[in-house]
Amino acid sequence: MAAPEVTNYDDYIHEPNNTKLDHLPGDWGMPFFGHSFQYLKDPLPFAQERYKQFGPISRVSTYGTKGLLCLGPDLAQQIMLDPGKDFSSKMGFHQRVATFFRGSLIMEDFEHHKFQRRIAQTAFKNESLKHYTKEINRIYDRAMDEWQASVGQETQFFMNIKNLLLEVAAEVFIGIQERGERVQKLSQGFIDCVDGIMYILPINLPGFAYHKGLKGRDFLESSIGALVPERRAGDGKDMLSHFCREKDEQGNYFSDEDIRNQMIFLLFAAHDTTTAAITHTIYYLARHPEIKQKLYEECVALGKDTLDYEDLDRVPYMQQVFNEVQRIRPSVPSVPRRTIREVEMAGVKVPAHTMVFTMPRFTHWMEEYWTEPFKFDPDRFSPERSEHKKHAFQFHPFGGGAHKCIGMHFSQMEYKCFLHKFLLKYDFVAKHKDPDVFMQTFPLPKPSDNMPIELALR
């Protein structure tokens, strides 16, 4: 019998979260705080201890939300592929993310999600990606020249790449070519919006992160909304222009609100994840000079200083490095969903409207699937070893199923084009004051000291 179509949000979005889970393994942790402190410090050892003590499913309470921690590739596959349409992304993200990214791809389910996803499809087709590649390489060339002024000095790599990718977002995503106050204000609005998600209390008063985040969201809405009529009437090739000119199945333009919502979310999804991926790459290359050298030699062997779109598959070792970074330090720490109806998971009955949380990094570190999972080893993704092919969901940094990241190929293009130019122009060493730097997970995965390095010209 075919799974029922879920077409009516009224069937489940108004229901409160179910917390009647005492029949399941686990505990709720400390009063009020739950497991928040252990989880925020480092989700991986927290999850590993829960798995050892309770198995693949256990009750947890973090950031005021009670639900089930669902660990391992089998549960990730069940939740993300969701053949029975049992899990809601909308309600999984609703409690915290909806305020700042309402109406976005992760905030819709099933045919509603399919409708919204259509807005972005044209923006990620091959012809569009070819154009973005040229534009991004142009921006990277400019940055490589400007970064030369810091050669021989200690500099925070994280801040440099974060600012560079914000420039990419302004020019390639929104189509704002000039640099200056306008871009700086957009960047600050974006930063405030993202920081707002990590609020401790949702207090809408000056001085609180939640209030600042709402102001950032409002600024992005008004700034992007003001550009929609111009982009819709023009022939620009930036992402916003694609969104503005896309039409639904009836031939109508998508609403200004839909366009704003998707654009703001994609700015967040593309920028922060790529920033984390590149920063972690620099961290591990600095610790493994032999891997850095092998990657540099691959870039030199290509015989050109720029990766064109057609070259992205010609750097296989770089792809292995990217995959290993995403395995050992995935940019997305946890993926939440909420059950729509009672569902059986790992042999137990999980009631309707229950929050469930998958954790890619836990699966990516399971000794059952990976050789020395704590070790940074890009060769595990080589054709000869292919460690990632033992289970369809043992490696899922971009999610899976209907909600698999639509910007997956864009992110890898942005990553590869940067590394190619950067490694050909610069060598670098890490300048951590503490060699055992704390690797934070929230609000963004990165070394806590912002990855200080010293550049040297090749």
C-alpha positions in Angstrom: 0.0 0.0 0.0 1.4 3.4 -1.0 2.3 5.8 1.8 -0.3 8.5 2.3 0.3 12.0 0.9 0.6 14.6 3.6 -1.0 17.7 2.2 -2.5 19.4 5.2 -0.2 21.1 7.6 -3.2 21.4 10.0 -2.8 17.7 10.6 0.3 18.1 12.7 1.9 21.6 12.9 -0.3 22.9 15.6 0.4 19.9 17.9 2.8 20.5 20.8 6.0 18.5 21.0 5.4 15.1 22.7 7.6 14.6 25.7 6.0 11.4 27.1 9.0 9.2 26.5 9.7 7.7 29.8 9.2 4.2 28.4 12.3 4.7 26.2 16.0 4.5 27.3 17.8 7.5 28.5 17.2 10.4 30.9 16.5 14.1 30.9 19.7 15.3 32.5 19.8 18.2 34.9 16.7 20.1 35.9 15.9 22.9 33.4 19.4 22.7 31.7 19.1 19.0 30.7 22.2 17.9 28.8 22.9 21.3 27.3 26.3 21.8 28.9 27.7 18.5 27.8 26.2 18.7 24.3 27.4 22.3 23.7 30.9 21.6 24.8 31.3 18.8 22.3 28.4 16.7 20.9 30.6 13.8 19.8 31.8 12.4 23.2 28.3 13.2 24.6 26.7 11.0 21.8 29.4 8.3 22.1 28.6 7.9 25.8 24.9 7.9 25.2 25.3 5.2 22.6 27.5 3.1 24.9 25.0 3.4 27.7 21.6 3.3 26.0 22.1 2.2 22.4 21.0 3.9 19.2 18.0 5.7 20.7 18.0 7.6 24.0 16.0 10.5 25.6 17.9 13.8 25.7 17.1 17.4 26.7 19.1 20.2 25.2 18.4 23.9 24.9 15.0 23.4 26.5 13.9 20.8 23.9 13.2 17.2 24.9 13.4 14.5 22.3 15.3 11.4 21.1 19.0 11.2 20.0 19.0 8.8 17.1 22.5 7.5 16.3 24.0 5.5 13.5 23.5 5.1 9.7 20.4 3.0 9.9 18.4 5.6 11.8 19.8 8.4 9.6 18.7 6.5 6.5 15.2 6.0 7.9 14.8 9.6 9.0 16.3 11.3 5.9 14.9 9.0 3.2 11.6 8.9 5.0 9.7 6.5 2.7 6.6 6.6 4.8 6.5 10.4 5.2 6.7 10.0 8.9 9.1 12.9 9.7 8.7 16.7 9.5 11.6 18.9 8.8 9.4 21.9 9.3 8.6 21.0 12.9 12.1 19.7 13.5 13.5 23.2 12.9 10.3 25.1 14.0 11.2 25.9 17.6 14.4 27.8 17.0 15.1 28.3 13.3 11.6 29.3 12.1 11.9 32.8 13.5 14.9 33.6 11.3 14.5 31.3 8.3 10.7 31.0 8.0 9.4 29.7 4.7 12.8 28.4 3.6 13.5 25.0 2.2 14.2 23.4 5.5 10.9 24.8 6.9 8.6 23.0 4.5 7.6 19.4 4.0 6.7 17.1 1.1 4.9 18.8 -1.8 5.2 22.2 0.0 9.0 21.7 0.1 9.0 20.6 -3.6 7.2 23.8 -4.5 9.7 26.0 -2.7 12.7 24.0 -4.0 11.6 24.8 -7.6 12.5 28.5 -6.9 16.1 27.5 -6.5 16.5 24.9 -9.2 17.5 27.1 -12.1 20.1 28.8 -9.9 21.9 25.5 -9.5 21.9 24.1 -13.0 25.2 23.5 -14.8 25.0 26.7 -16.9 24.5 28.8 -13.8 27.3 27.0 -11.9 29.7 27.7 -14.8 28.9 31.4 -14.5 29.3 31.4 -10.7 32.7 29.6 -11.1 34.0 32.4 -13.3 32.8 35.1 -10.9 34.1 33.4 -7.8 37.5 32.9 -9.4 37.5 36.7 -10.1 36.8 37.5 -6.5 39.4 35.0 -5.3 42.0 36.5 -7.5 41.3 39.9 -6.0 41.6 38.4 -2.5 44.8 36.5 -3.2 46.4 39.8 -4.2 45.1 41.7 -1.2 46.2 39.0 1.3 49.8 39.4 0.1 50.1 42.4 2.4 49.9 40.0 5.4 52.7 37.7 4.3 55.1 37.0 7.2 52.6 38.2 9.8 50.2 36.3 12.0 46.6 36.5 10.7 43.3 34.9 11.7 42.4 32.7 8.7 38.9 32.2 9.9 38.1 35.9 9.8 39.7 36.3 6.4 37.8 33.4 4.8 34.6 34.5 6.5 34.8 38.0 5.1 35.9 36.7 1.7 32.9 34.4 1.4 30.6 37.2 2.5 31.9 39.2 -0.5 31.1 36.2 -2.7 27.6 36.1 -1.2 27.1 39.8 -2.0 28.4 39.6 -5.6 27.4 36.1 -6.7 24.2 35.5 -4.7 22.7 39.0 -4.7 24.5 40.7 -7.6 25.9 43.7 -5.7 29.2 44.4 -7.4 30.5 47.4 -5.5 32.4 47.0 -2.3 32.0 49.3 0.7 29.4 50.3 3.2 26.4 48.7 1.5 28.1 45.3 1.5 29.3 45.8 5.0 25.8 46.5 6.2 24.4 43.4 4.4 27.2 41.3 5.9 26.5 42.6 9.4 22.8 42.0 9.0 23.5 38.4 8.0 25.9 37.9 10.9 23.4 39.3 13.4 20.7 37.0 11.9 22.8 33.9 12.2 24.0 34.8 15.7 20.4 35.3 16.7 19.7 31.6 16.3 21.9 30.8 19.2 19.8 32.8 21.6 19.6 31.6 25.2 16.3 33.3 25.9 14.0 34.6 23.2 13.9 38.2 24.6 13.1 40.8 22.1 14.8 43.7 23.9 18.0 45.6 23.0 21.1 43.9 24.3 19.9 40.4 23.7 21.0 38.2 20.8 17.5 37.3 19.9 16.6 41.0 19.4 19.7 41.7 17.4 19.0 38.6 15.2 15.5 39.8 14.5 16.8 43.2 13.5 19.3 41.5 11.2 16.6 39.5 9.6 14.4 42.6 9.1 17.3 44.4 7.4 18.0 41.5 5.0 14.3 41.2 4.1 14.1 44.9 3.3 17.4 45.0 1.4 16.7 41.9 -0.7 13.1 42.8 -1.2 14.0 46.2 -2.6 16.1 44.5 -5.4 13.4 42.0 -6.5 11.6 44.3 -9.1 15.0 45.3 -10.7 16.3 41.7 -10.8 13.0 40.4 -12.2 13.1 42.9 -15.1 16.8 42.4 -15.8 18.9 39.6 -17.3 21.4 39.2 -14.4 23.0 35.8 -13.8 23.3 36.1 -10.0 21.3 33.7 -7.8 18.8 36.4 -6.8 18.0 37.2 -10.5 17.4 33.5 -11.2 15.0 33.3 -8.2 13.2 36.5 -9.3 12.6 35.2 -12.9 11.6 31.6 -12.0 7.9 30.8 -12.4 5.6 28.2 -10.9 3.7 25.5 -12.8 1.0 28.0 -13.6 3.4 30.4 -15.2 3.3 32.9 -12.3 6.3 34.5 -10.7 7.0 33.3 -7.1 6.0 35.9 -4.5 8.5 38.5 -3.2 8.1 36.9 0.2 9.0 33.4 -1.1 12.1 34.8 -2.9 13.3 36.7 0.2 12.8 33.6 2.4 14.8 31.3 0.1 17.5 33.8 -0.5 18.2 34.5 3.2 18.3 30.8 4.0 20.7 30.0 1.1 23.0 32.8 2.2 23.2 31.1 5.6 23.4 27.5 4.3 26.1 28.2 1.7 28.2 30.7 3.6 28.6 29.2 7.0 29.1 25.6 5.9 31.8 26.5 3.3 33.5 28.8 5.8 33.7 25.9 8.3 34.9 23.4 5.6 37.7 25.6 4.4 38.8 26.6 7.9 39.0 23.0 9.0 40.9 22.1 5.9 43.6 24.7 6.7 43.7 23.3 10.3 44.3 19.8 9.2 46.7 20.7 6.3 48.8 22.7 8.8 49.0 19.6 11.0 49.8 17.2 8.1 52.4 18.9 5.8 52.7 15.7 3.8 49.0 15.9 2.8 49.4 19.6 2.1 52.3 18.9 -0.2 50.5 16.1 -2.0 47.5 18.5 -2.6 49.8 21.3 -3.7 51.5 18.9 -6.2 48.1 18.0 -7.7 47.3 21.7 -8.2 50.6 22.3 -9.9 50.2 19.3 -12.1 47.0 20.7 -13.5 49.1 23.4 -15.2 46.8 26.4 -14.7 46.2 28.9 -11.9 42.4 28.8 -12.1 40.0 25.9 -11.8 37.3 26.3 -14.4 34.0 24.5 -14.0 35.2 21.7 -16.3 38.2 21.2 -14.1 36.4 20.4 -10.9 36.6 16.6 -11.4 40.3 16.8 -12.4 41.5 17.2 -8.7 40.5 13.8 -7.2 42.8 14.1 -4.2 41.3 17.5 -3.4 37.9 15.8 -3.4 39.2 13.2 -1.0 40.5 15.9 1.3 37.1 17.7 1.1 35.3 14.4 2.0 37.6 13.7 4.9 37.1 17.2 6.3 33.4 16.7 6.0 33.7 13.3 7.7 35.8 14.3 10.6 34.3 17.8 11.1 31.0 18.0 9.3 29.7 21.6 8.9 26.2 20.6 10.2 26.4 19.2 13.8 22.9 17.8 14.1 19.8 17.4 11.9 16.4 17.6 13.7 13.1 16.2 12.6 9.7 15.6 14.3 7.6 12.5 13.9 4.2 13.1 12.3 2.7 9.8 13.4 3.8 6.9 15.6 6.7 5.2 13.9 8.9 2.2 14.8 12.6 3.0 15.1 15.3 0.6 16.1 12.7 -1.8 17.4 10.8 0.7 19.6 7.6 2.6 19.1 8.1 6.4 18.9 5.0 8.5 19.4 3.7 11.1 17.1 5.1 14.7 17.4 8.4 13.6 19.0 11.6 15.5 18.3 14.3 13.3 16.9 17.9 14.3 16.3 20.5 12.7 14.0 24.2 13.4 14.4 26.3 13.0 11.2 29.6 13.3 13.1 28.8 10.4 15.3 28.2 8.1 12.4 31.3 9.5 10.6 33.4 8.3 13.6 32.0 4.8 14.1 34.7 2.2 14.4 32.4 -0.3 12.8 32.7 1.6 9.5 35.9 3.5 9.6 39.6 2.6 10.1 41.0 4.8 12.9 38.1 7.3 12.6 39.9 9.8 14.8 42.7 10.1 12.2 42.7 12.6 9.4 43.2 10.3 6.4 41.9 11.5 3.0 43.1 8.2 1.4 40.1 6.4 3.1 38.1 7.9 0.2 40.4 6.7 -2.5 39.1 4.2 -5.1 41.3 1.5 -3.7 39.9 1.8 -0.1 36.5 3.3 -0.5 35.7 3.1 3.2 32.6 5.2 2.8 30.7 2.6 0.8 30.0 0.1 3.5 26.6 1.7 4.2 24.5 4.1 2.2 24.3 6.5 5.1 27.6 6.1 6.9 28.8 9.3 5.2 26.1 11.9 4.8 27.5 15.5 5.3 24.9 16.9 2.9 21.9 15.0 4.3 19.8 12.8 2.1 16.4 12.2 0.6 14.2 15.1 -0.5 16.0 17.6 1.8 19.5 16.8 0.6 21.4 20.0 0.3 20.5 21.7 -3.0 23.8 23.7 -2.9 26.0 20.7 -2.5 27.8 21.1 -5.9 28.1 24.9 -5.5 29.7 24.4 -2.1 32.3 22.0 -3.4 33.0 24.3 -6.4 33.6 27.2 -4.1 35.8 25.1 -1.9 38.0 23.7 -4.7 38.4 27.0 -6.5 39.6 28.6 -3.3 42.1 25.9 -2.3 43.6 25.7 -5.8 44.4 29.4 -5.9 45.4 29.6 -2.3 47.8 26.7 -2.4 49.5 27.8 -5.6 50.1 31.3 -4.3 50.8 30.6 -0.6 52.3 28.2 1.9 51.4 28.6 5.5 52.0 27.4 9.1 49.7 27.3 12.0 50.4 29.8 14.9 48.2 28.3 17.6 49.3 29.5 21.1 48.0 26.2 22.4 48.7 23.3 20.0 45.7 21.5 21.5 43.3 24.2 20.5 39.7 23.6 21.4 37.6 22.7 18.4 34.2 24.3 19.0 31.0 23.1 17.4 28.6 26.0 18.2 27.7 28.5 16.9 29.9 27.5 14.0 32.3 24.6 13.8 35.9 26.0 13.9 39.0 26.2 16.0 38.2 28.4 18.9 41.2 30.7 18.3 40.0 31.5 14.7 42.8 29.5 13.1 45.9 31.8 13.3 48.4 31.2 10.5 51.4 32.9 8.9 51.5 33.1 5.1 54.6 32.7 2.9 54.7 33.3 -0.9 55.4 30.2 -2.9 
